[in-house]
Structure formats: C-alpha cells, structure tokens
Amino acid sequence: MKALAPDSIAAPFGAYNHGIDSGPAGRVIVTSGQLGLAPDGTCPEGVTAQAERCFANLDAILAEAGIGRGEVVRISAFVTRREDFAPYMAVRDAWLRDVAVKPASTLLIVTGFTRPEFLVEVEVTAVVPL
C-alpha cells in the first residue's frame, strides 16, 4: 500500500492518511459496523471501553479472513457525542500503532444508534494483496 498525502493540502491530524493506493486490486474485505458488544451480548460503559470492543471485534473478523490490521485501507467510525472524539481517536491510534501505512479514516458524529447505550460504531475495508 502507498499513502496518498499531497503537499497541497493540510496534513492529517491523527494516525491516518488522506488516501490509500492499495496497488493492484486483490480480495476486498468489508465489515459491517461493529458496536461495543462482547460475545456474551454485554456492552461496556463509556466510549473508550466500547471502542476497544469494536476494534477487538474487527480484529476477529479480519483474522477470520486470514488478514490483520495492516491490510485495512479505510476506517469509518461514528460517535454520538462530540466529547467522545478524542477518546475514540486514542483507541483507534493505539490499534494502528504498529501498522506501517495508516489507512484512510472518517469519523462522524451521529444522533444515535439502535440502542441508547451504544456510543460508538466502527467499520473497516481491507484489501488483501494479490
């Protein structure tokens, strides 16, 4: 993968790139949005714990596909409160710490999810090289 970071626009303000060139297309893995739900159906309190669970769920889906975080080309995330922006980004950045080429990333503030206890949802797209 190659980061797309033109000098003609402002640098990213987090652990992500403005764009990703995945090179020749391979297998594309697209996840559904993951909520902070544990395998037993419980949901932890707080955006940090929920974001950690979201990314743990994504790790499990990527592993099921036989890949890891390094193949992720895009992260889309949604939080319900502006004050959850920084805690979510801290979890995302920790999840990406050892990834050489950071994926593209979008974070939106939304009015809510299917249940009021859900504070964050995260989905990823990954490309498995040929």
Secondary structure, 3 states (H helix, E strand, C coil): CEEECCCCCCCCCCCCECEEECCCCCEEEECCCECCCCCCCCCCCCHHHHHHHHHHHHHHHHHHCCCCHHHEEEEEEEECCHHHHHHHHHHHHHHCCCCCCCCEEEEEECCCCCCCCCCEEEEEEEEECC
